Each structure stands twice: as structure tokens, then as C-alpha cells.
Amino acid sequence: MKKIIVPVDFSIHSENALKTAALLAKKTNATIIALHMLDIQEVNLSESPSYQQEKAVFFLKLAEKKISEFLQKDFLEDLKVVPLIKHYKIFSEVNQVAKEVNADLIVMGSHGVSGLKEFFMGSNTEKVIRFSEVPVFVVKKELKDTDFKDVVYATDFSEESIPAFKNMLKTLDVFNAKKHILYVNLPNENFKTSPEMDAIAHEFLMKAEGNTDRLINVNFVCERSIEKGILNFSNAVGADLITTATHGRTGLSHIFSGSISEDLSNHAALPIMTFKI
């Protein structure tokens, strides 16, 4: 883990994310990139080009001043922190920035959304999860430490999710935590018997070449929804981190199928880390 991006909007949520990134950077000697997405309003057609340029420069200088002041935190002392301002308006562009700087992780703070707001708008965190090709670490509150002991990794044991599983093992190596692989068995046409679940888990681990010496446990639970199964199991084992793979669906497929990772980022109290399939 060499570079960690933290989207910063100067809120308490982005400060919590920055604190988490600082804890991780101290473990891995990583560089923190504090990313501010500068939202300059659409150009007014009545304004002259010179005035438009002056206005853009003014907002850029103002943003530079604000982010400089925001980064004057005691918990960032002795860490390499690089402020970065981009002229984007949508958080889906965070993935583009992550690719440009070759980032290993995105850390975001979130308060979550629910109800109609969630259906019609979602959250900035959801948008980052949906488009990001690098792992996204979502925190809901200030974390005192990142000494995770029990991590739940929810999976469907599909072959396409194997790269995400390997990425999870690699990313979480720094924590030396006990991994609980979880499959949620639903009461529908995809319901599986115990022998069937054992078989797909064995086949998955063989193809993934998962190392059993990494303290990995395979678990199956029956629930009416995947999200509920993940949350209930995580509470039962006292997990301090939930991880999962995400397809990053967009458009109509996202509206009709939804995303477990995005739902968890909105509803779970525990920190969430997602890995793109």
C-alpha cells in the first residue's frame, strides 16, 4: 500500500476518513493524497471569457487555502500528505484520479442515506464504490485504531470474483486479521443444500489458491436478504470490518438489481471495504 486517496469536502466525515488514512499510512508508510473536487458552477453565458477565467482562478486559490488549513492536523504529523485539487463535479471521477496517481486505496467518510433520498440520489460514497477500480474503504465514524481482529468477506463464490478475493487477501495482509468468508443462502431458486455449499466453497478456494494458513474460516448462513445476512453474521462474530466484492453496475441494471456493497455502505455501522470484480 503506497498511495491512499482521501476525498476531502472539509466535513467531519472527510476528517474521519483522513484520520483512518493516517492510521493506515503509519502502518504501511504510504503517501496520503487529499483530493478536493472543486465544484465551479456552470459558466454564465453573459460573462466575458476574462471574467470567467478570473472567477475560476479565485475559486482555485480559495480551495487551495481551505485544503491547506484543513490539513493542519496533529494526526498528520510526520506523514507525507499531498493536496490535490481537480475541477470535477461528480464523485464518479475519483476513479480516474486514482488511476492517474496509481493509488492502492480510497478512504471515504460517509453518513449514509436511506429512504427516498437513497432511491433517487444515493450518496457520493455510493458513486465512488460503483465506479472505482481500486478498493474503497468506507468509515461511518472516527476510528481509534485499525487493529482489525475479525474481518468478514461476503462472496457468492463465483469464478469472476476470484481476483477480488485475491485483492482482499493482499490488501488486508497488513492487519493480520482472522478472515471469515461468508456465503448467504437465500430462500429462492438459487437455494443450495449444505453439501452443495461445501462443494462450491471448496472449488472456489482451490481455483483462488487461497492460503488456509491466513486464518480463513468459511461460513454459511440462511437469510431472506444478503445484506441482512451479512450484517447479522458480522454482529454475531464481533467483526470490526466488513469486506465484499462489487460489480459496479450502472444504469438500469443497477436500478433493478441494486448493489450489496452500496447498500452496506449506507446502512452498516461497521467500516466497509469493497473490491471491484
C-alpha positions as CSV (number, residue, x, y, z in Angstrom):
1,M,0.0,0.0,0.0
2,K,1.9,3.0,-1.3
3,K,-0.7,5.7,-2.0
4,I,-4.1,6.3,-0.3
5,I,-6.6,8.8,-1.7
6,V,-9.0,10.6,0.7
7,P,-11.7,12.7,-1.0
8,V,-12.0,15.9,1.2
9,D,-15.0,18.2,1.4
10,F,-14.0,19.8,4.7
11,S,-16.7,18.0,6.6
12,I,-16.4,15.9,9.8
13,H,-16.9,12.8,7.7
14,S,-13.9,13.6,5.5
15,E,-11.9,14.3,8.6
16,N,-12.8,10.9,10.0
17,A,-11.6,9.4,6.7
18,L,-8.4,11.4,6.9
19,K,-7.7,10.1,10.4
20,T,-8.3,6.5,9.2
21,A,-5.9,7.0,6.3
22,A,-3.3,8.4,8.7
23,L,-3.6,5.2,10.8
24,L,-3.1,3.1,7.7
25,A,-0.2,5.3,6.4
26,K,1.6,4.8,9.7
27,K,1.4,1.0,9.3
28,T,2.4,1.0,5.7
29,N,4.5,4.2,5.2
30,A,2.0,5.2,2.5
31,T,1.5,8.7,1.0
32,I,-1.9,10.3,1.6
33,I,-3.4,12.2,-1.3
34,A,-6.0,14.6,0.0
35,L,-8.3,15.1,-3.0
36,H,-10.8,18.0,-3.3
37,M,-13.3,18.0,-6.1
38,L,-13.7,21.7,-6.9
39,D,-17.3,22.4,-8.0
40,I,-17.2,25.5,-10.1
41,Q,-20.7,26.5,-11.3
42,E,-21.6,26.3,-15.0
43,V,-20.3,29.2,-17.0
44,N,-22.8,32.1,-17.3
45,L,-23.1,32.9,-21.0
46,S,-23.4,36.6,-20.2
47,E,-19.9,36.6,-18.6
48,S,-16.9,37.6,-20.6
49,P,-14.1,34.9,-21.0
50,S,-11.7,37.0,-19.0
51,Y,-14.1,37.3,-16.1
52,Q,-14.8,33.5,-16.3
53,Q,-11.1,32.9,-16.0
54,E,-10.7,35.3,-13.1
55,K,-13.6,33.6,-11.3
56,A,-12.0,30.1,-11.8
57,V,-8.7,31.3,-10.5
58,F,-10.3,32.9,-7.5
59,F,-12.1,29.6,-6.5
60,L,-9.0,27.6,-7.1
61,K,-6.9,29.8,-4.8
62,L,-9.7,29.7,-2.2
63,A,-9.8,25.9,-2.4
64,E,-6.0,25.7,-2.1
65,K,-6.2,27.9,1.1
66,K,-9.0,25.8,2.6
67,I,-7.4,22.5,2.0
68,S,-4.0,23.8,3.3
69,E,-5.7,24.8,6.5
70,F,-7.8,21.6,6.7
71,L,-4.6,19.5,6.6
72,Q,-3.0,21.2,9.6
73,K,-3.9,18.3,11.8
74,D,-1.7,16.9,14.6
75,F,-2.5,13.3,13.5
76,L,-0.9,14.1,10.1
77,E,2.5,15.0,11.6
78,D,5.4,13.1,10.2
79,L,3.3,11.7,7.3
80,K,3.6,12.5,3.7
81,V,0.4,14.3,2.6
82,V,-0.2,15.7,-0.9
83,P,-3.1,18.0,-1.5
84,L,-4.7,17.6,-4.9
85,I,-7.5,19.7,-6.4
86,K,-9.4,18.6,-9.5
87,H,-12.0,20.5,-11.5
88,Y,-14.6,17.8,-11.5
89,K,-18.2,18.0,-10.3
90,I,-19.1,14.3,-9.9
91,F,-17.6,11.8,-7.5
92,S,-17.5,9.1,-10.1
93,E,-14.4,10.8,-11.4
94,V,-12.5,9.8,-8.3
95,N,-11.6,6.5,-10.1
96,Q,-10.0,8.5,-12.9
97,V,-7.8,10.3,-10.4
98,A,-7.0,7.0,-8.6
99,K,-5.7,5.6,-11.9
100,E,-3.7,8.8,-12.7
101,V,-1.8,8.7,-9.4
102,N,-1.7,4.8,-9.2
103,A,-3.5,4.7,-5.9
104,D,-3.9,1.5,-3.9
105,L,-6.9,2.5,-1.8
106,I,-9.6,5.2,-1.5
107,V,-10.7,6.0,2.1
108,M,-14.1,7.9,2.4
109,G,-16.2,9.1,5.3
110,S,-19.9,8.6,5.0
111,H,-23.1,9.3,7.0
112,G,-25.2,7.0,4.7
113,V,-28.6,7.7,3.3
114,S,-31.9,5.9,3.3
115,G,-35.5,6.1,2.1
116,L,-36.4,8.2,-0.9
117,K,-33.1,10.1,-0.8
118,E,-31.2,6.8,-1.2
119,F,-33.5,5.7,-4.1
120,F,-33.4,9.0,-6.1
121,M,-30.0,10.4,-5.2
122,G,-27.8,7.9,-3.5
123,S,-24.6,9.2,-1.9
124,N,-21.2,10.4,-3.1
125,T,-19.8,7.3,-1.4
126,E,-22.1,5.0,-3.5
127,K,-20.9,6.7,-6.7
128,V,-17.2,6.2,-5.8
129,I,-17.9,2.5,-4.9
130,R,-19.8,2.0,-8.2
131,F,-17.0,3.3,-10.4
132,S,-13.8,2.6,-8.5
133,E,-11.4,0.0,-9.8
134,V,-9.3,0.2,-6.6
135,P,-10.5,-0.9,-3.1
136,V,-12.7,1.6,-1.3
137,F,-12.7,1.8,2.5
138,V,-15.8,3.5,3.9
139,V,-15.9,4.7,7.6
140,K,-19.0,6.0,9.3
141,K,-17.3,7.4,12.4
142,E,-13.9,8.2,13.8
143,L,-11.8,5.0,14.2
144,K,-9.5,5.0,17.2
145,D,-7.3,2.3,15.5
146,T,-7.2,0.0,12.6
147,D,-6.1,-3.1,14.5
148,F,-8.8,-5.3,13.0
149,K,-9.1,-8.7,14.5
150,D,-12.1,-10.2,12.7
151,V,-12.9,-9.4,9.1
152,V,-16.0,-10.7,7.2
153,Y,-15.7,-11.2,3.5
154,A,-19.0,-11.7,1.8
155,T,-18.9,-13.6,-1.5
156,D,-21.1,-15.6,-3.9
157,F,-18.1,-17.9,-4.7
158,S,-18.4,-17.1,-8.4
159,E,-15.3,-17.6,-10.5
160,E,-15.4,-13.9,-11.7
161,S,-15.0,-12.8,-8.1
162,I,-11.7,-14.6,-7.6
163,P,-9.5,-11.6,-8.5
164,A,-11.4,-9.5,-5.9
165,F,-10.9,-12.2,-3.3
166,K,-7.1,-12.3,-4.0
167,N,-7.0,-8.5,-3.9
168,M,-8.8,-8.6,-0.5
169,L,-6.2,-11.1,0.9
170,K,-3.3,-8.9,-0.4
171,T,-4.8,-5.6,0.9
172,L,-5.7,-7.0,4.3
173,D,-2.3,-8.7,4.9
174,V,-1.2,-5.6,6.9
175,F,-3.9,-6.3,9.5
176,N,-3.1,-10.0,10.1
177,A,-6.8,-10.4,11.0
178,K,-8.9,-13.5,11.1
179,K,-10.9,-13.7,7.9
180,H,-14.5,-15.1,7.9
181,I,-15.6,-15.9,4.3
182,L,-19.4,-15.7,4.2
183,Y,-22.0,-17.1,1.8
184,V,-25.6,-16.0,2.3
185,N,-28.0,-18.7,1.3
186,L,-31.3,-17.2,0.1
187,P,-34.8,-18.9,0.0
188,N,-35.2,-18.7,-3.7
189,E,-34.4,-20.6,-6.9
190,N,-30.7,-20.3,-6.0
191,F,-31.1,-22.0,-2.6
192,K,-28.3,-24.6,-2.0
193,T,-28.1,-27.6,0.3
194,S,-25.2,-27.9,2.8
195,P,-23.3,-30.4,0.5
196,E,-23.7,-28.0,-2.5
197,M,-22.4,-25.1,-0.5
198,D,-19.4,-27.1,0.8
199,A,-18.6,-28.0,-2.8
200,I,-18.8,-24.5,-4.3
201,A,-16.7,-23.2,-1.4
202,H,-14.0,-25.9,-1.9
203,E,-13.9,-25.3,-5.7
204,F,-13.7,-21.5,-5.2
205,L,-10.8,-21.8,-2.7
206,M,-8.9,-24.3,-5.0
207,K,-9.2,-22.0,-8.0
208,A,-8.3,-18.9,-6.0
209,E,-5.4,-20.8,-4.4
210,G,-6.4,-19.3,-1.1
211,N,-3.8,-19.9,1.6
212,T,-5.6,-21.6,4.6
213,D,-2.7,-20.5,6.9
214,R,-4.1,-17.0,6.7
215,L,-6.7,-17.8,9.3
216,I,-9.6,-18.2,6.9
217,N,-13.0,-19.6,8.0
218,V,-15.8,-20.5,5.6
219,N,-19.3,-19.8,6.9
220,F,-22.8,-20.3,5.5
221,V,-25.9,-18.5,6.8
222,C,-29.6,-18.6,5.6
223,E,-31.4,-15.3,5.4
224,R,-34.1,-13.5,3.5
225,S,-31.6,-10.9,2.1
226,I,-27.9,-10.9,1.5
227,E,-27.5,-7.5,3.3
228,K,-29.3,-8.8,6.4
229,G,-27.3,-12.0,6.4
230,I,-24.0,-10.1,6.2
231,L,-25.0,-7.7,9.0
232,N,-26.4,-10.3,11.3
233,F,-23.4,-12.6,10.9
234,S,-20.9,-9.7,11.4
235,N,-22.6,-8.8,14.6
236,A,-22.6,-12.5,15.8
237,V,-18.9,-12.9,15.3
238,G,-18.0,-9.5,16.6
239,A,-16.5,-8.4,13.3
240,D,-14.8,-5.0,13.1
241,L,-14.6,-4.8,9.3
242,I,-16.9,-6.0,6.5
243,T,-15.5,-6.6,3.0
244,T,-17.2,-7.5,-0.2
245,A,-16.8,-7.6,-3.9
246,T,-18.8,-5.3,-6.1
247,H,-19.8,-5.5,-9.8
248,G,-20.1,-1.7,-10.1
249,R,-23.2,-1.9,-12.2
250,T,-24.6,1.3,-13.6
251,G,-27.8,2.3,-15.5
252,L,-30.9,0.2,-15.5
253,S,-29.1,-2.9,-14.3
254,H,-28.1,-1.1,-11.2
255,I,-31.6,0.3,-10.6
256,F,-33.2,-3.2,-10.8
257,S,-30.5,-5.3,-9.2
258,G,-29.0,-2.8,-6.8
259,S,-25.7,-3.2,-5.2
260,I,-25.0,-5.0,-1.9
261,S,-21.8,-3.1,-1.4
262,E,-23.5,0.3,-1.8
263,D,-26.4,-0.8,0.4
264,L,-23.9,-1.8,3.1
265,S,-22.1,1.5,2.8
266,N,-25.3,3.3,3.5
267,H,-26.7,1.0,6.3
268,A,-23.9,-0.7,8.1
269,A,-22.4,0.8,11.3
270,L,-19.2,-1.1,10.8
271,P,-16.5,0.1,8.4
272,I,-16.8,-1.4,4.9
273,M,-14.2,-2.2,2.3
274,T,-15.2,-3.0,-1.3
275,F,-13.2,-4.7,-4.1
276,K,-14.2,-4.4,-7.8
277,I,-14.9,-7.5,-9.7
